[in-house]
């Protein structure tokens, strides 16, 4: 009846389409009142949000796009929303209904990518999607810059992006933890004793930071009741003291802020009202200790300072082995961050182990701790004395590990676990109904590449490939990607870049984009014969390193800037040849580029950042594969033959290919494609001249 109802509405009002927005829960009450959730959403097609160019409006001036394109119209300035639509034609088409019970455990980037792929399929309707996560669906909190500073981002699913997708409208969300599996009955048992039946179970819990147990604390394994040997990253299984915290997601960050403000509130009568509302904690915050040398620990320092914590009350203690690992994999970035920490008067104690913590009530774990004792990892060196630091809050960022509840559920259900959950090339465990993806997993040893795992790849692409395994079973028109033939299976190839963005101490904005694969130490990589070239600028202490491989393709981008970075734009440079970047290498060698940040903000770059530029590149590639002359091979075929016959291309052969490119019509066809592309997208690219 819903379809008939929608068709009749369209007939009555003489329209062909219906658009319906879905606003997030934190939107204005007025918006939520006018656009409440509707059952008809299952008959509407979700519209995937487009990636927009971050325009340099100061440089463009009168050539800038209209306010409608920029989203500056009064009707578009409210909270971001998800858009759904349908038309008379779409209502006449029947969606394939999938009633299989698909349960996803963990709201990691991999899990969200699986949900996005399944939900955004326009001709399939998955009626029974369930997400199990302790804190529900990410993106439910109102946007908060100070909260977001606590964690780095992989630039895939921020609060605004999740609001534009509104995955929660299509998924059953259960706030709980997985504690057990009944594989014969296909049941997932949760910590609140809820039992969830499944037809397909996808484990995407990832790894998390846990509260680290001090070396002198006796830790008993709750599974076998044995004492766990003391080590630097040992998990504390018992409830931690209330002021010992860690941060894994936006919920944890909000709880840390709440804890700090609650402590401030208890001493409010000691502080003047002006200082109170400025969130100055001088009288009550004596020492906040951060234990760890990860990217999250540096983000946490900056977030605490941004939330009003005096920098001289923060102390950073790094565990053993941290000096041998550069978390940024770039010595310039590490040196700059360390200089900022010194300028902020933040104490740094390197190579220390957490020995014990103390509170007024020695045996009462419910009481906040007030002192933490650290000892240098090498006790033979007498010059390093034990540290006894006063502590009002301790934040632990030591080695992400598999959640213990997830480990118990996996281990007791006889799924193969070898330090991580073992999967094959199809992301399947040893149970064909249970899939897994993300940092929780590792590939089985039969591939002989133990250094390769899902952590080496883009998490969103891993989730998309995981969803493809379900499409092969339920999508009648889905064509799985071709895999190399042979009886020995291979690890699937992931080609998207890994990205991380963060704000570091000193309000330094950091961006790193790197090639998929195991991380290679930067100093060692430079010694490889075919390493390529680094193009580096450091104008006004704003550091930019762009790495070109031996063929001239952009493979690594590292940025450190005192102002906000156009992360969306710069992400599109990965995988492009330097000739597409206006002969970048030649200009750099001729000293025409003094600041790569400014260079990539020039007007000509806008076309590179457009979301349809990859389609144009694919069209050009197809043109080069065509044979435009009857008696000649295509340019690509000529190159393939040379490679197959191991023929080295000299300068004469290159000139001959260039003459063919110009004489046989390739150049004209490519110019026509580019002009058609700019004309079709003129609303987003008004800065380019177009022939009439």
N, C-alpha and C positions, 0 to 999 in steps of 0.2 A: 504493500500500500504506500510505502514511503516514496517509491519511484513515481507512482501515479500522482501522488500529492505534489511532488516537485514539478512534474511535467505540467500539471494543471496550473500551478502558480505561474510558470513561464508563459503558458498560453494566455492566461488572464491579463498579465501585465505586458504582453507583447514583447518579451525579451528572449534572448537565446542562451544567456549564461547567468549563472548565480555564483557570486563570490561571497565567501563567509570567513571572517577573521576569527581566530582563537587567541585570546589574550592570556598572558601568564597570570598566575594567582596574585602576584604583587601589583598588578595593574590597578588603575583608578577604579573605584567602585562604579563610577558612571559607565566606564567601558565594559566592565563585567556584567552590568545590569542589561546593557543593550545587546551584548553578544554572549549569551550564556551557552554552555555546552549543549549539544543537541544529538539525539540518536541518529539523525540524518547524516552525521559525519561519516558513517560507513559507506554512504552512497556518494560522497564527495571525494574528489581526487586531491590529495595534498600537493601543494606547489613547493618544489624545492627552492630555497632562497638562492639568489645569485650572488656571487662574489663581486663586490664593487671596487672600482679603482679608488685609491686614496689620492685625490688630486692635490696638486700644489697650487692652491687658488691664488696665492700672492703672485706667483709667476705667470699664471694663465690670464688673470685679469678679465678682459672682455671675451676671451676665448674659452672661458669656463663653461661647463654644462649648466643647464637650467636648474632652478631650485627643485623642480620635480624629480630630475635625475639624482640630485644630491640628497633627496629626502628631507628638504628644508621647508616643505609646505606645512602650513599650520595643522592640516589634517593628518600629517605624518610625524609630528613631533612628540606624540605620546609614546607609551611603552611599545617596544617591538612586539610584533604579533606573527602568528603562523597564519598562512593563507590556504584556504581550500576552495575548490571551484568544481562546477559541473556544467554541462550543456545538454541540450536535447539529444545530440548525437551520443554523448557519453552515457546518458541515462538509458539509451536504447541498447547499449552494449552490456553484456553480462560479465561480471567479474567472476573469476574462478575463486570459490570459497575454500579456504584451507582450515579445517577444524582441528588439525594436529596440535597437541599440547606442547608448545615450545617454551621451555623454561630457561631463562638466562640468569646465571648467578654472578653478580658483580656488576656494578655500574661504572666499570672502567671505560676507557676510550674504545677498547675492542668491543665490549658489550654494547655500547651506544652505537657503534658503527654497524653492528649486526642488526640492531633494531631499526636504524635508519634505512638500511638496504631493504629490509622486509617490508617496512611500512610504506616506503616511497615507490614501491612497484605499482604502477597504475592499473594493472589488469589482474592482480592477485589481492585477495583480502584474507589476511591472517586473523582469525577470530579469537585465537587463544594464545596470546603472547603474555608471558609473565616475567617480571623482573624481580629478583630477590637481592636486596641490598640493605645493609644495616641502617643507612641514612636515606633510603629512598632514591628518587631520581635527582641527579644534580641539576642545578639551575633553578631550584625552587625559592632560594633566598633572593630578596631584592638586590640589585647590583650594588656592590660596595667596593670602592677602590682600595680602601685600607685593609679590607679583609682579603682581597685578591693578592695583595702584596706578599702574603705569607708563603705562597707556593709558586714555583715556576709553571709555565704553561707550555703545552705542546701545540698550541694554536689550532686545535681541532674543534673542541666543543666548549666555548666560553658561555657565559650566562646569556648573552644576546643571541648567539647561534642556537642555543637550546630553546629559547623563546620563539625563534622563527621556525623551528621544527615541530615543537609541541609534541614530543614523543609520548608524553604522559597521557595524551588524549586517546592513545591507541593501545596502551599497555596496562595490564594489571600489576600494580606495584605493591610489594610486600616488604615491609621494613623488618628484616630479621636476618639471622645468620644461618648458613647451612652447617649442620653438625653431623648428619648421617645420611647414608644412601642405602636404599633397598633396591638393588639392581634387578633381582628376579621379578619383583612386583612393580618396578619402575616408579619408585616413590622417593621424593626428597624430603627429609625430616629437618625441621628448623628448630632453633633454640627455644622458641616459644611453644614447642610441641605441635606446631602446625604441620600437616602432611600434605605435600603438593605432588600430585601425579604428573607424570611427563611421558611424552612420546620421544622427544629429543631434549637432551640436557646439554647446555653449553656452559662450561666453566670458564669465567673470565674475571676471576677475583684479583688477579695481579699480585704484586708484592706490596707490603706496607712496612712503615716504621713501627717498631714496638718499643715499649719502655725497656731500657737496658738494665739488667740486674747488676748491682755492684759486685766486685770480685769476692768480697767477704760474705755476701748474702748466700744463705743456703737455699738453693732452688730445687724443688722436687718436681719431676715430670709427672703431670697428673694422669698420664696414661698407664705407665708401668711403676709409678711410685719410687723410681730410682732417683738418686741425686745427680743433677746435671753438672758436669765438670765446669769449673770457672773458666770463662774466656771473655774476650772484649765485647762480643756482640750477643751474649747470652740473653734470652728473653725472660722477663719476669712474668711468671704465669699468675701469680697472686695479684689482687687489686693493688694498684700503685697508690702512694700517698697523693692527696688531692692536688698538691702543687708540683707533681711530676707529670709532665704532659708530653705529647707528641702530636704532630700535625700531618694528616694524610689527605684531607679533602676540605672543602669549604665549611662543612659542619664542624670539623675539629678546629679550624681557624676561628669560627664564630665563638666556639666554646672557650678558646684561649682569650679572646677579647673580653668575653663575659667574665672570666675569672679575674683578669686584671682590673676590670672596672668594679667588680664586687669587692675586691680588696681595697680599692680606692674608696669605695662607698663606706666601708667600715671605719675608715679614718677620716671621714669627711669633716668632722668637727675640728680636726687639727690643721685643716688647710683652708685658706681663704677661698671664697666663692669664685673669684676671678681665676685663681690657679686651678680650681676644681674643674671648671668648664673648659679650661685649656688642656685638660688631661695631663697635668704635670704631676709626677708621682715621687718627687724628690724625697719626701718625708717617709714614704712607706715602701719604696722600692730600693732596697739596699744593694741587691745583687741578683741579676737574672743570669743564670748559667745556661749556655748552649753547648751541648756535647755532641760533636760530630764535625766532619769536614766536607759535607756534601753541598750541592747547590742549594738545597732547601735550607741549610743552616745559614748561609749567607743571605738568602731572601728573608729569613726570619729576623735577622739583625736589622735589616732595613725597615721591615714592617713594624718592629717594635719602636724604632726611632720615629717613624711616620705617625705612630699612634701616641706619641708624647713621652715615651720612655727616654730619660737622659742616657746618652751614649756611654758616659763613664760608669754607668751602673750595669753594663752588659759585659760579660766575660765569655770568651770563646775558648773551649778546651777541645783539642783534636785528639782522637785516639791514635794508637801506634799504626804506622804504615801510611799515614796521610801525607807525609812529605814526599813519598815516592810516587804519589798519584796526583796529577794535575786535573782537578775536577772540570776545568774549562778546556783542557787540552790545547792551551795556548799560553805561553809564558808571559806575553805582554798583558793579557787580561788578568792573569793571576797577580802579576806584579802591581798593576794598577789598583786592584781590589785591596791588596795588602797595604798599599800606601794610604788608601782611603780609611782603612780600619785604624791605622796609626794616627791619622789626622783626627779621627773621631774619639781618640783616647780609649779605645776598646782594648782591654787586656787580652792577649793571646797566649795560651799555654799549649805547646805542641808536644805530641808523643806521650800523652798521659792516659793512664787507665783509671776508671772510676773505682775506687777501693771500697768505699762505704758511704752511706748517708746517715745522718743523725737527726733526731727530733727530741723534743723535751720529754716525750713519753717513748722510751727506747723501744719497747715491744709493740707499740700501737701503730699499725700501718695506716689507720684512719687519720692520724695527726699529720699536719704538714711538716716537712723536714725543714731544718733551719741551717744545717751545715752539710757540706759534701766534701769528702776527703778523696784526693787523687794522688797517685804515686807514679813516678816516671817509670816507663816500661822496662828500662835497663837499670836495675837496682845497683849494679856495680859502679855506676857513675855517681860519685858522692856529691858532685856539684849541683845536682838536681834534687832538691828537697821535696818532701811531700807537701802537697797543697791542701790546706783546710780553708775552704771558701764558704763565707756566709751565703745563704741561698734563700731567696723568697719564692723563686720559680725555677724549675729545671726543665729544659726542653731537650729531648733526645732525638738525634738524627744519625743513628749508627746502623748502616747496612739494612736495606729493605729485605724482608724475608717473607716466606709464604705464611699466611695466616694459620695459626695453630688449629683452629676449628676446621678450616678447609683441609689441612693436612690429615687430621684424624678421619674426616669423612672419606677422603680419597684412599687413605691407607687401609682402613677397615673394610672398605668395599672392594678390595683387591684390584684396584686400578694401579698400573705400574707407575711407581714413583721412584725416581733416581736423582734425588736432590731437587728435582722439579717433576711435574707431571709429564710423562712421556707421551708424545703424539707422533703420528706419521705424516707423510706429505700431504694428506687430506685433512689434517688437524683432528684426526680421530684418535681416541685412546684405544685401549685393548677391548673396550666395550663399543660396538658399532653404533649404539644409540647415544653415546656420550662424546661430545666434542669439547675442545678446549683451545684457548688462544691467549696470547699476551705473555707477560713476564712470568706467569705461573708455570709455563711449559718449557720443555726442551725437546729437541728431536731425538729419536732413538739412536742408539750408538751404531746401528747398522749403516748409517750414512757416513761414518768416519769423519764427521766435522763437529766436534763437541763445542767449538768456539762459536758456532752459528746457532742462534735461537731467535725467537720472536722479538726479543729485546733489541736485536740488531736492525729491526725494520720499522717502518712507519705504522703506528698502532692502528690508525684508521684503515689503512690498506689491509692489514692483517684481519680486521673485523669484516671488511668487505669480502675477502676471500673465504672467510669462515661462513658468511651468509651464502656465498655461492654454492657451498656444499649442500645447503638446504634447497637451493633453487634447482640443483640437478635432480632432486627427488620430486619436487612439487611443481616446477615451472615447465610446461610442455614445450615451450619455444626457446628455453634457455640453452645456449650452446657453450659448454665448458671450454675454457682456454686450452689450446693445444699444449701437450706436454711431450718432452723428448721420448721417442720410442726406445724400447729396450726392456729387458727383464729386471734391471736394477733401477728402482725408483730414485728420483733426485729430489732434493729440497726445492720447493717452489721459489720462483724468482719474484722479488718485490722491488719495484723500481722507484717508488716515491721516496722523497728525501725525509730524513729525520729532522725534526725541528724542536727547538726549545727557546723560550723567551722568558726573561726574568728581569726584575729590578733589584740591583745589588746595592750594598752600602754606599753612601754618597749619592744616592738617587741615580746610579748609573744604569742605563737601559742596555740590556744584553740580549743579543740574538745569535744563535748558532744554527746553521743549516748544513747538514752533512750527508754524505752518500750512505745508502743502505749497506749494512755489513758490519762486521766487528770493528770496534774502534781501535785505530792504530795510533800509537803515541806520535805526536807531531814531530818531535825531534828525531825519532827513528824514521818516520815517513819521508822526511826531507832528504835522507841519505839514499833512498831508492833511486835507481838509475832513471826510470821513466816517471818520476814524481810529477813533473810538470812545472808550473810557474805560479808564484805567489805575487799578487798585485796588492800592495799595502800602502795606505795613507793614514796619517795621524794628525790631521789638521785640527789645531786648537784642542789637542788631546782627545779627539774623537776618533777612535781606532776603527779601521775597516780593513779586513783581509779577505780577499777573494782569490780562491785557488782554481787555476785552470789545469786540467789534466794534460797529458802529452798530446792530445788531439785538439785542445782548445776549448773543451767543454767545461762549463762552470760546475764544480763538484763540491766546493765548500765555501760558505760565507760566514764570517765571524764579525760581529759589530759590537762596539761598546761606545755609547753616546750619552752625553749629559742631558739630552732632551729625548722626547719620545721618538721611537723609530717607526718608520712605515713598514711594519713587519709583513703585512699582506702583500705589498708591492714587491719587496725584496725577495719574498719567497718564490715569486714567479721567475726569478732569474736563474734558478737552479735548472741545470740540464740544457741551457741555451749555449750556442756556440758564440765565442767572443766576437765574431764578425757580425752577428745579429745585434750586438750591443754597440753598434757604430764604430767598428774596428777598435775595440777597447784596448787590445794589447799594443797596437801601433801608437795610439794616442798616449797611452801610459809611458811607453818607452821614449816618446818624444817630449815628455814632461809637460803635456798639455792638460793633465788631470792632477790637481793638487788635493782634491777632496772627493772621494768616491760617493759620499753621501749626497753632495751637491750635484754630482754628475748624474746620478740616477733619479734626481728630482727634476731634471730638465724636461721641457715640454715634449720632446720627441719620444720619450720613453713610455708615454701613456699607452701606446698600442701594445707594448710588451706585457702590460699588466691586465689587459682585458681578458675576461674569462673565456672568450672564444678564439683567442690567438692560437691555441693548440690546434684547433680545427683547420685554421689557415695553413699551419705548418704541415699538417697531414695532407692537405690538398696539393701543396707544392711538392711534397714527396711523391705523390701519385703521378704528378705531371712528369717528374724526372724518370719515372718508371715506364712512361709511354714511349712508343717509337713514332716519332713525327716524320721521319723520312723512310721511304719504302726499302731502301737498300742499306739501312744502317740499324745497328742495335741501339737501344735506349742508353742514355748515359749511365744509369744504374747498372744495366746489364754489362756494359763495357767494364765498369769498375769491378763487378762480381767476377767476370772472367779473368781480370788481371790478378785478383786476390787468389782465385782458385789455381791459377798457373804460377803463383808466386813471382809475379812480375813487379819489379820496383818502379814506381812512377818518378820519372825525372822531370826537369823543368820543361822539356820539349813536349812530353805527353800532357802535362798540365795545360800548357798553352793551346794544344790541339783540342782538348776538352772544352776550354773556354771559348774557342772559336766555334765549336759545334753548338755550344749553349746559346751563342748570340745568333748564329746563322740559321739554325734549324727551327727557330720559333719558340724555344723554351722560354727565353727572356720575355717575349711579348705575352705569352700565356700567364706567366707568373705575375707580371705587372697588372694584367687584367684582373687576376684573382685578388690582388692587394687593393686595387681601386674599388672593386665590388664589395670587398670586406669593409673598407672605410666608409663607403656610401651607405651600406646597410646598417652600420653601427654609428651613424653620424651623431645621434643624440648623446652617446657616451664619448665620442671622439670628435668634438667640434673644432679642436685646435689644428686639425689637418686640412690643408687646402684640397679642394675637390674640383676636378675639371667639369665644366658644365656641358 
